[in-house]
């Protein structure tokens, strides 16, 4: 996947009114800390063109393959659950895919194909929101559950690691987090 596949309307919570006290924000360690934290992390991906499920899965497989060369049975089982929810589906423009990390070893995936919004973009996918919550709940409908910390981190790292599929998403999110935490 390339950076030009993504647009970036991004929603973040309002900055806290109290000063947190950080002098600087290191994005790499910050994103790792967020992944390990006991908070719910959610990423929504909105398709801006029709794409078949196999194409979408193959793109994410490329991201995962950077982290996992030789897969264990647990990793392969988790990847199968993730892939199977997409395979055989025609994902229409406007479909939203939610990746929700409840904890490092548990991620929920939801595909919402009730297309209500129309977005115009030159890119294939639009990252429409990134959120972090202290509430221990995920989406109400779940299409797949991934129970491998390695697979979950590979997906998370694909968006927020040092070589993300969308450097623009990572950079914008890092800038917003820095503004929230250092002001």
VENCOR-V726599 format. One record per backbone hydrogen bond with DSSP energy under -1.0 kcal/mol. CO is the residue of the C=O (numbers start at 1). NH is the residue of the N-H. If there is no record, write none. Layout:
CO,NH / CO,NH
This chain:
2,5 / 3,6 / 5,125 / 7,127 / 11,130 / 26,30 / 27,31 / 28,32 / 29,33 / 30,34 / 31,35 / 32,36 / 33,37 / 37,39 / 40,133 / 41,101 / 42,131 / 43,99 / 44,128 / 45,97 / 46,126 / 47,94 / 51,91 / 52,56 / 53,57 / 54,58 / 55,59 / 56,60 / 57,61 / 58,62 / 60,64 / 61,65 / 64,67 / 64,68 / 72,76 / 73,77 / 74,78 / 75,79 / 76,80 / 77,81 / 78,82 / 79,83 / 80,84 / 81,85 / 83,86 / 83,87 / 86,89 / 89,53 / 91,51 / 92,95 / 95,47 / 96,112 / 97,45 / 98,110 / 99,43 / 100,108 / 101,41 / 103,106 / 106,102 / 106,103 / 107,146 / 108,100 / 109,143 / 109,144 / 110,98 / 112,96 / 113,115 / 124,48 / 126,46 / 129,44 / 131,42 / 133,40 / 135,137 / 144,109 / 146,107 / 148,152 / 149,153 / 150,154 / 151,155 / 152,156 / 153,157 / 154,158 / 156,159 / 156,160 / 157,161 / 158,165 / 166,170 / 167,171 / 168,172 / 169,173 / 170,174 / 171,175 / 172,176 / 173,177 / 174,178 / 175,179 / 176,180 / 177,181 / 178,182 / 181,22
